[in-house]
């Protein structure tokens, strides 16, 4: 068994990256895949806090290896269930990130410190890769090197962003930084460049049309695919704040269905059984594309009404010589319908 390594990254915090990586891990685990989650986000330690109660935090975590240089044999994954394990960032010894720890982490941004962190992550992955089908890394948010280098050791990676332009800009910057670093590393170390599977738009509150998705895919994310547009759902947000499992409490949510589809379509997880009604499991933007097609019908309907009105006008005018006031009213109606038609076309372009 040689597990696929997948990194979840984002250019800014608060995009839902941690909840997405945890839920994808749960989806794969409940479909009989062995999954290891790695909490590489030392600052927020969101994955550790979300999945592990404080009293269950193991005796050793990743930060203990980084700061205390303990032996790798002392680092053992904590078992969430029979198929899902986690390597926490923190431990009982270091159950919070002190100011001195932050200073030491920042000092590692130099070449020597980064090389040390790279070696630590590489050894972790090499130690456990053959025990799992999938290893999912919840990385640090941001565009600094500490956030980027877990991608170097991944087979695939996914960018998580929100619907605002700041998130798009930082995600695009992150993507370009990864490309730059990867080219240098691939030339130096002769490694295989990981594949960007695509990006996820999470917690959206506006309707994304096919045209908007195409714009993001082509212009913002350099011809990379939008894997899903996931709408904001209060019940999903609530599960995270209450440390509850989305896979357990929100199976009917669009959030869960989209991630189930991504695991099936892009992670080659063929053990996942698709439901007969596959349309329910499609990414949200596919269903949005269906609704936008109904918007296209509105201008067509008004055009048809306009043509019918003109036909009635010309026919009855020639046969029955309708008086001038009636003709004027019909012309006004026709003109107004034409204006409505134009407005609808313009509105359809905008959205």
Buried (B, 14 or more C-beta within 10 A) or exposed (E): EEBBBBBBBBBBBEBBBBBBBBBBBBBBBBBEBBBBBBBBBBBBBBBBBBBBEEEEBBEBBBBBBBBEEBEBEEBEBBEBEEBBBBBBBBBBBBEEBEEEBEEBBEEBEEEEBBEBBBEBBEEBBEEBBEBBBBBBBBBBBBBEBBBBBBBBBBBBBBBBBBBEEEBBBBBBEBBEBBEEBBEEBEEEEEEEEBEBBBBBBBBBEEBBBEEBBEEBBEEBBEEBEBBBBBBBBEEBBEBBEEEBBBBEBBBEBBBBBBBBBBBBBBBEBEEBEEEEEEEEBBBBBBBBBEEBEEBEEBBEEBBEBBEEBBEEBEEBEEEEEBEEEEBEEBEEBBEEBBEBBEEBBEEBEEE
